Every structure is written in C-alpha cells, then in structure tokens.
Amino acid sequence: MRRWKELLSVYETMLPNFLAEDAVRDENGQSPAVEISGNTGAPLLVTLGITRIVEQESLDVEIQGSADGQTWQPKALAEFPQKFYCGTYTIILDLSATPEVAFLRASWKMNRWGRGDTKASFGFFVFAEPAGAAVATGA
C-alpha cells in the first residue's frame, strides 16, 4: 500500500497537471507549487480557463517559477493578458532560458469596479502540459 501511495504522489506531480484546480475564487492568491519533473527546460502549454465571471471585473494571471518550490523568482515566467470574459486561453511557456526551474505555480489578482459589490469573484483553472513537437519547433 505504501508503494502505491508513493507512485500516486509522483504521478500527481508530473505534467500534465493543474496548477490551479477549477474553483470559484474571490480574492487574490497563489496555487501550491507543482513539480514539473522531466519537463525542466522544455516548452509547456499553459491554459487558463475562465468558467465564471460577472461584468466589470478583470483577472490577471501569471506563472511563477522556482528551483526548490520554496523560493520563487522575482519576475514571472509568463503572464496572460488581462482577462474580462469567460473562455479558454493558452500561452506557450518556454523554459529553455530557465533550466533551473523545477516547480511552477499560478498567481492571480482580481479587480472589480462600478456599482454594487466591490469584491471580485471568478471561476477559473490553470493547466500545464508539455508542448507537442509541432508547437516546440514552430511547425
């Protein structure tokens, strides 16, 4: 049984995997660290899926990297353009310039303006997976 738990633990840290599970969030935050295992230095596809939003809100999501899962690089590895609508958005995260990065996490900031409640609320997820050979070579 112990061996099974160890194998499951390894599987949960491998890509593809969620950096942030699909959930409704109402404050700024960060996901837990996710180990990227054998994908260090390789290009990744990172997908932001926004499943719930109300008018007059914005969402900023960035991807941060770390060599040890504790100390995070001061500059984000990638950022999604600011979002205002539901949808699925994908960016390529090229880790070739940062081969020391062994962990990723998503970080988000929300903003709401206008009348009514000033607290933003979004349903969203962030998913990372290895980029295919065609994407990696630009074909």
N, C-alpha and C positions, 0 to 999 in steps of 0.2 A: 504494500500500500504506500509506503514511504517513497519508493522509486516512482510510482505513478504520480504522486504529488510533485516530485522534482521535475519529471518530464512535463507535466502540465504547467508548472511555473516557467519553464524555459519556453514552451510554446506561446504562453501569454505575452512574453517579451519580444517575440520575433515579429517581423513585419510580414504581411500586412497586419495592421492593428489600429485601433482607435487611439488617438492622442487625447481626445475628449469624447466620451460617450454621448449619445443623443439624449439631451435633457433640457428642461426649461431652466434658465438661469436669470437671476435678477440683480446680479452685482458683478463687478469686475473680478477677475480671478485668473487662476492658472490650473492647468491639468497636472496630474502626477507625472513624474519622469517615466519615459518609456525607453527601454533599451532597444537600440536598433541593430544589435547583433552583427551579422555578417554583411550589413549594408553600409558600414562606415566608408566614407569617401565616394559613395555611389550616388547617382541621381535618384531622387524619390518624387513620386507624385503625391501631393498633399491636397486633400479635398475638404472644403468647407461646405457643409450642408446646412442651410438655414431653413428650419421647418416651421417656425412660428415667429411672427413679428407683428407689431402694430404700427400705425402711422406715427410719423415724427420721432423716429428712433434711428440710431446708427450703431454699427458694430465694427470694431477694429480688432482684427486677429493677427497675431504674429507667432512665428515659430522660433523657439529659443533652443540653443544647443549647449551641451556640457560634456566634458570628458569623463566626469565621475558621477554625474547625477545629483551633485550637491552644489557645486559652484558653476553658475551659469554665465555664459559670455555676455558682456555688457551690451553688445549690439545684436539685434535679432538676425537670424539667418535668412529669414524671408518674412514678408508681410503681404497679406491680402489687401487689395484696395478696400477702402471703407465701403461697407455694405448697408443698404437701406431696404432690401427686398428679399423675400424668400427665393431660394434657388440653390443650385449646386455649382460651386466654383472650384476650379482646380488650378494649382500652380506647380511648377517644377522646382524642386529644391535641389540645387547642385551642391553636393558636399565635397567635391573634389578639392576645393581650396581649404577645407577644414577636416582633414582626415582624422584628427584627434577627437572629433565629436562622436560619442558613443551613446548619448542619450538625447532625446528630444522632449519638448513639452510645448503645449499651446498656451498662449497668454491672451486674454481678451479684455477690452474696455468697451463699455456701453455708454450711450448718451441718449437722453430724451429731452425734448424741448416742446414748447407750445403750451396749450391749455391742459388742465386736468392733472393727473398723477405725473409727477416728475421722475418716477422710478422706472427705468427701462426693464424690459423683460423679453428675452429671446429664447427660442428653442433652436438648438444647433448642435452639430457634431463636427469633429475634425478627425480625418482618417488619413493614414500614411501607408504607402505601399511602394515597393521597388518600381522604378520606371522601366518599361519594356525596352528591349534593344532598339526598336524603331524610334522611340522617343529619345533615347540616350544618344543615338547617332544623328538625330535630326532628319531621319528618312520619312 
